[in-house]
């Protein structure tokens, strides 16, 4: 299985990606995986989906399913 290079962010306790390109690539892979799983089960109800990435204070990028509307 192909994965995108990442490190563990100790400040956020999440996978961190070094640049926007890696975060975007990981986001695309996560979306594709969720779509395959949803197609297998026939529904997307109840599935958590990552829809964007953001930068953390450590200078890394993280994936999130939270909308920008709820970010302060």
PyMOL commands that set and color helices and strands:
alter all, ss='L'
color gray80, all
select helices_A, chain A and resi 20-41+68-70
alter helices_A, ss='H'
color red, helices_A
select strands_A, chain A and resi 7-9+14-16+52-55+61-64
alter strands_A, ss='S'
color yellow, strands_A
deselect
rebuild
show_as cartoon
